[in-house]
Amino acid sequence: MSEKFTYIPKGVCARSMTFEVEGNIIKNVQIVGGCAGNLLGISKILRGKTVEEVVEVFNGNRCGAKPTSCPDQIAQALIQHFNL
């Protein structure tokens, strides 16, 4: 059974991220705001990946001088939701 949750990112242009996860497999990610083309591509790449795979690759990525990025905020959402 899938579960959905929404995360409000901090320090990036995206305004919300909604995740659909089944077990530890990401089924869908919808991101509102931010760089539409890049985030649509990232959302497609995430389908079928495990939560742990995404956290390992995305955690700590920065956007220019910002201390975070949309990929990092995706990782933070998963870390927070799954208590990793």
PyMOL CGO cylinders between C-alpha atoms (Angstrom):
from pymol import cmd
from pymol.cgo import CYLINDER

trace = [
    CYLINDER, 0.00, 0.00, 0.00, 1.31, 3.44, -0.95, 0.3, 1, 1, 1, 1, 1, 1,
    CYLINDER, 1.31, 3.44, -0.95, 1.60, 6.33, 1.42, 0.3, 1, 1, 1, 1, 1, 1,
    CYLINDER, 1.60, 6.33, 1.42, 1.69, 10.00, 0.50, 0.3, 1, 1, 1, 1, 1, 1,
    CYLINDER, 1.69, 10.00, 0.50, 3.29, 12.84, 2.39, 0.3, 1, 1, 1, 1, 1, 1,
    CYLINDER, 3.29, 12.84, 2.39, 4.11, 16.46, 1.66, 0.3, 1, 1, 1, 1, 1, 1,
    CYLINDER, 4.11, 16.46, 1.66, 7.25, 18.31, 2.69, 0.3, 1, 1, 1, 1, 1, 1,
    CYLINDER, 7.25, 18.31, 2.69, 7.76, 22.08, 2.66, 0.3, 1, 1, 1, 1, 1, 1,
    CYLINDER, 7.76, 22.08, 2.66, 11.38, 22.67, 1.59, 0.3, 1, 1, 1, 1, 1, 1,
    CYLINDER, 11.38, 22.67, 1.59, 13.57, 25.32, 3.16, 0.3, 1, 1, 1, 1, 1, 1,
    CYLINDER, 13.57, 25.32, 3.16, 16.11, 27.59, 1.45, 0.3, 1, 1, 1, 1, 1, 1,
    CYLINDER, 16.11, 27.59, 1.45, 15.20, 26.69, -2.15, 0.3, 1, 1, 1, 1, 1, 1,
    CYLINDER, 15.20, 26.69, -2.15, 12.83, 27.94, -4.86, 0.3, 1, 1, 1, 1, 1, 1,
    CYLINDER, 12.83, 27.94, -4.86, 10.53, 24.90, -4.71, 0.3, 1, 1, 1, 1, 1, 1,
    CYLINDER, 10.53, 24.90, -4.71, 7.48, 25.51, -2.50, 0.3, 1, 1, 1, 1, 1, 1,
    CYLINDER, 7.48, 25.51, -2.50, 6.31, 21.95, -1.80, 0.3, 1, 1, 1, 1, 1, 1,
    CYLINDER, 6.31, 21.95, -1.80, 7.27, 18.35, -2.48, 0.3, 1, 1, 1, 1, 1, 1,
    CYLINDER, 7.27, 18.35, -2.48, 4.72, 15.55, -2.39, 0.3, 1, 1, 1, 1, 1, 1,
    CYLINDER, 4.72, 15.55, -2.39, 5.98, 11.99, -2.27, 0.3, 1, 1, 1, 1, 1, 1,
    CYLINDER, 5.98, 11.99, -2.27, 4.21, 8.71, -2.93, 0.3, 1, 1, 1, 1, 1, 1,
    CYLINDER, 4.21, 8.71, -2.93, 6.17, 5.81, -1.47, 0.3, 1, 1, 1, 1, 1, 1,
    CYLINDER, 6.17, 5.81, -1.47, 5.37, 2.10, -1.28, 0.3, 1, 1, 1, 1, 1, 1,
    CYLINDER, 5.37, 2.10, -1.28, 7.48, 0.38, 1.37, 0.3, 1, 1, 1, 1, 1, 1,
    CYLINDER, 7.48, 0.38, 1.37, 10.83, 2.01, 0.68, 0.3, 1, 1, 1, 1, 1, 1,
    CYLINDER, 10.83, 2.01, 0.68, 10.31, 2.42, -3.08, 0.3, 1, 1, 1, 1, 1, 1,
    CYLINDER, 10.31, 2.42, -3.08, 9.53, 5.88, -4.47, 0.3, 1, 1, 1, 1, 1, 1,
    CYLINDER, 9.53, 5.88, -4.47, 6.53, 5.71, -6.81, 0.3, 1, 1, 1, 1, 1, 1,
    CYLINDER, 6.53, 5.71, -6.81, 6.06, 9.41, -7.59, 0.3, 1, 1, 1, 1, 1, 1,
    CYLINDER, 6.06, 9.41, -7.59, 7.31, 12.85, -6.59, 0.3, 1, 1, 1, 1, 1, 1,
    CYLINDER, 7.31, 12.85, -6.59, 5.52, 16.10, -7.43, 0.3, 1, 1, 1, 1, 1, 1,
    CYLINDER, 5.52, 16.10, -7.43, 7.38, 19.35, -6.88, 0.3, 1, 1, 1, 1, 1, 1,
    CYLINDER, 7.38, 19.35, -6.88, 5.72, 22.77, -6.97, 0.3, 1, 1, 1, 1, 1, 1,
    CYLINDER, 5.72, 22.77, -6.97, 7.93, 25.74, -7.83, 0.3, 1, 1, 1, 1, 1, 1,
    CYLINDER, 7.93, 25.74, -7.83, 11.62, 25.71, -8.59, 0.3, 1, 1, 1, 1, 1, 1,
    CYLINDER, 11.62, 25.71, -8.59, 13.24, 24.97, -11.95, 0.3, 1, 1, 1, 1, 1, 1,
    CYLINDER, 13.24, 24.97, -11.95, 10.38, 23.14, -13.68, 0.3, 1, 1, 1, 1, 1, 1,
    CYLINDER, 10.38, 23.14, -13.68, 12.36, 21.21, -16.29, 0.3, 1, 1, 1, 1, 1, 1,
    CYLINDER, 12.36, 21.21, -16.29, 15.09, 20.06, -13.90, 0.3, 1, 1, 1, 1, 1, 1,
    CYLINDER, 15.09, 20.06, -13.90, 12.66, 19.07, -11.18, 0.3, 1, 1, 1, 1, 1, 1,
    CYLINDER, 12.66, 19.07, -11.18, 10.41, 17.19, -13.61, 0.3, 1, 1, 1, 1, 1, 1,
    CYLINDER, 10.41, 17.19, -13.61, 13.47, 15.25, -14.76, 0.3, 1, 1, 1, 1, 1, 1,
    CYLINDER, 13.47, 15.25, -14.76, 14.55, 14.55, -11.19, 0.3, 1, 1, 1, 1, 1, 1,
    CYLINDER, 14.55, 14.55, -11.19, 11.02, 13.37, -10.34, 0.3, 1, 1, 1, 1, 1, 1,
    CYLINDER, 11.02, 13.37, -10.34, 11.12, 10.87, -13.23, 0.3, 1, 1, 1, 1, 1, 1,
    CYLINDER, 11.12, 10.87, -13.23, 14.58, 9.60, -12.27, 0.3, 1, 1, 1, 1, 1, 1,
    CYLINDER, 14.58, 9.60, -12.27, 13.41, 8.97, -8.68, 0.3, 1, 1, 1, 1, 1, 1,
    CYLINDER, 13.41, 8.97, -8.68, 10.63, 6.54, -9.70, 0.3, 1, 1, 1, 1, 1, 1,
    CYLINDER, 10.63, 6.54, -9.70, 11.54, 3.02, -8.67, 0.3, 1, 1, 1, 1, 1, 1,
    CYLINDER, 11.54, 3.02, -8.67, 14.52, 4.06, -6.53, 0.3, 1, 1, 1, 1, 1, 1,
    CYLINDER, 14.52, 4.06, -6.53, 14.73, 3.16, -2.87, 0.3, 1, 1, 1, 1, 1, 1,
    CYLINDER, 14.73, 3.16, -2.87, 14.57, 5.85, -0.21, 0.3, 1, 1, 1, 1, 1, 1,
    CYLINDER, 14.57, 5.85, -0.21, 18.10, 4.91, 0.88, 0.3, 1, 1, 1, 1, 1, 1,
    CYLINDER, 18.10, 4.91, 0.88, 19.51, 5.24, -2.67, 0.3, 1, 1, 1, 1, 1, 1,
    CYLINDER, 19.51, 5.24, -2.67, 18.07, 8.72, -3.05, 0.3, 1, 1, 1, 1, 1, 1,
    CYLINDER, 18.07, 8.72, -3.05, 19.27, 9.90, 0.36, 0.3, 1, 1, 1, 1, 1, 1,
    CYLINDER, 19.27, 9.90, 0.36, 22.78, 8.60, -0.32, 0.3, 1, 1, 1, 1, 1, 1,
    CYLINDER, 22.78, 8.60, -0.32, 23.07, 10.46, -3.64, 0.3, 1, 1, 1, 1, 1, 1,
    CYLINDER, 23.07, 10.46, -3.64, 21.12, 13.67, -2.89, 0.3, 1, 1, 1, 1, 1, 1,
    CYLINDER, 21.12, 13.67, -2.89, 22.01, 14.43, 0.74, 0.3, 1, 1, 1, 1, 1, 1,
    CYLINDER, 22.01, 14.43, 0.74, 24.38, 17.39, 1.07, 0.3, 1, 1, 1, 1, 1, 1,
    CYLINDER, 24.38, 17.39, 1.07, 24.20, 18.67, -2.52, 0.3, 1, 1, 1, 1, 1, 1,
    CYLINDER, 24.20, 18.67, -2.52, 24.31, 22.46, -2.70, 0.3, 1, 1, 1, 1, 1, 1,
    CYLINDER, 24.31, 22.46, -2.70, 22.96, 24.97, -5.21, 0.3, 1, 1, 1, 1, 1, 1,
    CYLINDER, 22.96, 24.97, -5.21, 25.66, 27.56, -5.82, 0.3, 1, 1, 1, 1, 1, 1,
    CYLINDER, 25.66, 27.56, -5.82, 26.35, 29.47, -2.61, 0.3, 1, 1, 1, 1, 1, 1,
    CYLINDER, 26.35, 29.47, -2.61, 23.18, 28.17, -0.92, 0.3, 1, 1, 1, 1, 1, 1,
    CYLINDER, 23.18, 28.17, -0.92, 23.77, 25.63, 1.86, 0.3, 1, 1, 1, 1, 1, 1,
    CYLINDER, 23.77, 25.63, 1.86, 21.13, 23.34, 0.31, 0.3, 1, 1, 1, 1, 1, 1,
    CYLINDER, 21.13, 23.34, 0.31, 19.47, 22.49, -3.03, 0.3, 1, 1, 1, 1, 1, 1,
    CYLINDER, 19.47, 22.49, -3.03, 16.26, 20.89, -4.25, 0.3, 1, 1, 1, 1, 1, 1,
    CYLINDER, 16.26, 20.89, -4.25, 17.93, 17.45, -4.36, 0.3, 1, 1, 1, 1, 1, 1,
    CYLINDER, 17.93, 17.45, -4.36, 19.22, 17.99, -0.81, 0.3, 1, 1, 1, 1, 1, 1,
    CYLINDER, 19.22, 17.99, -0.81, 15.73, 19.01, 0.30, 0.3, 1, 1, 1, 1, 1, 1,
    CYLINDER, 15.73, 19.01, 0.30, 14.35, 15.80, -1.25, 0.3, 1, 1, 1, 1, 1, 1,
    CYLINDER, 14.35, 15.80, -1.25, 16.87, 13.89, 0.87, 0.3, 1, 1, 1, 1, 1, 1,
    CYLINDER, 16.87, 13.89, 0.87, 15.93, 15.92, 3.96, 0.3, 1, 1, 1, 1, 1, 1,
    CYLINDER, 15.93, 15.92, 3.96, 12.23, 15.15, 3.39, 0.3, 1, 1, 1, 1, 1, 1,
    CYLINDER, 12.23, 15.15, 3.39, 12.95, 11.42, 3.20, 0.3, 1, 1, 1, 1, 1, 1,
    CYLINDER, 12.95, 11.42, 3.20, 15.31, 11.49, 6.20, 0.3, 1, 1, 1, 1, 1, 1,
    CYLINDER, 15.31, 11.49, 6.20, 12.72, 13.32, 8.28, 0.3, 1, 1, 1, 1, 1, 1,
    CYLINDER, 12.72, 13.32, 8.28, 9.74, 11.20, 7.19, 0.3, 1, 1, 1, 1, 1, 1,
    CYLINDER, 9.74, 11.20, 7.19, 11.48, 7.83, 7.55, 0.3, 1, 1, 1, 1, 1, 1,
    CYLINDER, 11.48, 7.83, 7.55, 13.59, 8.80, 10.61, 0.3, 1, 1, 1, 1, 1, 1,
    CYLINDER, 13.59, 8.80, 10.61, 16.87, 7.92, 8.86, 0.3, 1, 1, 1, 1, 1, 1,
]
cmd.load_cgo(trace, "trace")
